[in-house]
Amino acid sequence: MARNRFLRSFVLLCVLGFAALWSLAVLVLLAARWIDPPTTAVHIERRLQAWIHRTPYHERYRFVPLSQISPNLQHAVVAAEDARFYQHHGFDWHQIQIAAEDDMEGGRMRGASTITQQLVKNLLLGTSRSILRKGAEFTLVPVAELVLGKQRILELYLNVVEWGSGIYGADAACRAYDGTPPRSIGREQAARLAAILPAPLKRRPDRMNRYSALILERMRQMGW
């Protein structure tokens, strides 16, 4: 009897805790509609990792308006990461189905994560993988789409996403890799930057010849 009461209390506490954290996450998304985030879950995670492992860490992060980010980079990132960004409402069910079919057929497992999903993970959830985190993501993505809108989602994503060790956002990435502000980034440079986003801690823009060529071709197909 006592054990059952303990289990019920534990489950209730877990549910209440999840509800409290979810509510806090929603408040953060609401605030992000107007306030540029000073930091993110991934930023904090990387700082903690550097502190735990006692490794050098220098963070570069400066938020800039979407109007100061070249359309070349905006288009390259959408083409590379989420070609149907302006058609879906947070989840690209078409790409999810293709990924699931590839997996069932024994092919290489491919990602189907949208820019909105990636923003929610970067801003609120970090890089860890678990069923609980996936559940939180599934419920928060529609909220992000509803309260932020496509242009603000893209602006936030381009500013907070990780582009290398301690390099966050378009401004830091363009200056670190190309020595130029994000408004001046060229088409090929933008494609190379977009090509490293799936693995920013392992890839370098100057080694992305094949991937950047594919992104440039996709941009042309999309009319950009």
Secondary structure, DSSP 8 states (H G I E B T S, - for coil): -HHHHHHHHHHHHHHHHHHHHHHHHHHHHHHHTTS--S--HHHHHHHHHHHHHT-----EE----GGGS-HHHHHHHHHHH-TTTTTSSS--HHHHHHHHHHHHTT--------HHHHHHIIIII-S---HHHHHHHHHHHHHHHHHH-HHHHHHHHHHHSEEETTEEHHHHHHHHHHSS-GGG--HHHHHHHHHTTTSTTT--GGG-HHHHHHHHHHHHHTT-
